Amino acid sequence: MPRQPPFFERMTQSVLLTQMSNAGVCIAGGGSLWLVDAMHGGVGPYPGTTPAGMATVAAQAQGRMVRLALTHLHPDHAGAEQIRRLADMVPLTVYCADPHIREWDLGKAGLVPLADGVAVTTDGDSLTAVPVPHLSPGRFTLPHYALLLEIADVRLAFCGDGAPDADAFGSYGGILTRADAAVCCYAYGFTRRNLAFCGQTLRPRILVLNHIPPPGTDARDACAALRDFLQKAQPPMPVHAFCREGDAVRIGHG
């Protein structure tokens, strides 16, 4: 009888996405542990990274390098204090295309600058940042990027606070096509047009909508509003709403 590979080896072509705080996501798979926009102090209705969240990351890392990718440097996506705190707990490398990150005190964390549209490869994983406008470009002027993370043969597109549509993504949209999963900001402006762009251009097998104020923290129940929107919009792909810390979905090829 042929030897069955260990469970870990059998799962190398799948990744687990777990919600941390509003826009923050933890991605585990193929022996790697990545975070996207997951170390920050929070602002307004969006809570910051909790001590429990940091402890969970440290426990999952088990001494391995943790890699933190940032779409932009707004305080509800990235915070120097939280990055330093995590770097005191585990080996940490930060990946960011905004040159302002060089002005931050990252403590023990290493820094890998990203260039527009140029893939950076590390331990078999690949990360590419592409410039896109912020959802509110007139209000927020810091550079903003969408990210393509390829890990364990799985393609993950992260829109950050960029509106997923042809006007925003322009010629860079092609880099993010054929994603196994796309993680997009659900602001109240997410429309059928954004949904159509995701289905037709990004073409993800799964769409994850996050950056949602937790229930009870805003005057409008964002999760309920999202459910109502999806019922009317009839999306062409499965949609997962990440409303609370710990919400998770597994993406893979079998």
HELIX and SHEET records of a PDB file:
HELIX    1   1 PHE A    7  ARG A   10  1                                   4    
HELIX    2   2 PRO A   51  ALA A   61  1                                  11    
HELIX    3   3 ALA A   80  MET A   89  1                                  10    
HELIX    4   4 PRO A   99  GLU A  103  5                                   5    
HELIX    5   5 ALA A  166  PHE A  169  1                                   4    
HELIX    6   6 GLY A  170  LEU A  176  5                                   7    
HELIX    7   7 ARG A  192  PHE A  197  1                                   6    
HELIX    8   8 CYS A  198  LEU A  202  3                                   5    
HELIX    9   9 ALA A  222  ALA A  233  1                                  12    
SHEET    1   A 7 GLY A 110  PRO A 113  0                                        
SHEET    2   A 7 LEU A  92  CYS A  96  1                                        
SHEET    3   A 7 VAL A  66  LEU A  70  1                                        
SHEET    4   A 7 SER A  32  VAL A  36  1                                        
SHEET    5   A 7 VAL A  25  GLY A  29 -1                                        
SHEET    6   A 7 SER A  14  GLN A  19 -1                                        
SHEET    7   A 7 ALA A 248  GLY A 252 -1                                        
SHEET    1   B 2 GLY A  42  VAL A  43  0                                        
SHEET    2   B 2 TYR A  46  PRO A  47 -1                                        
SHEET    1   C 7 VAL A 120  THR A 122  0                                        
SHEET    2   C 7 ASP A 125  PRO A 131 -1                                        
SHEET    3   C 7 TYR A 145  ILE A 151 -1                                        
SHEET    4   C 7 VAL A 154  PHE A 158 -1                                        
SHEET    5   C 7 ALA A 181  CYS A 185  1                                        
SHEET    6   C 7 ILE A 206  ASN A 210  1                                        
SHEET    7   C 7 VAL A 239  ALA A 241  1                                        
END                                                                             
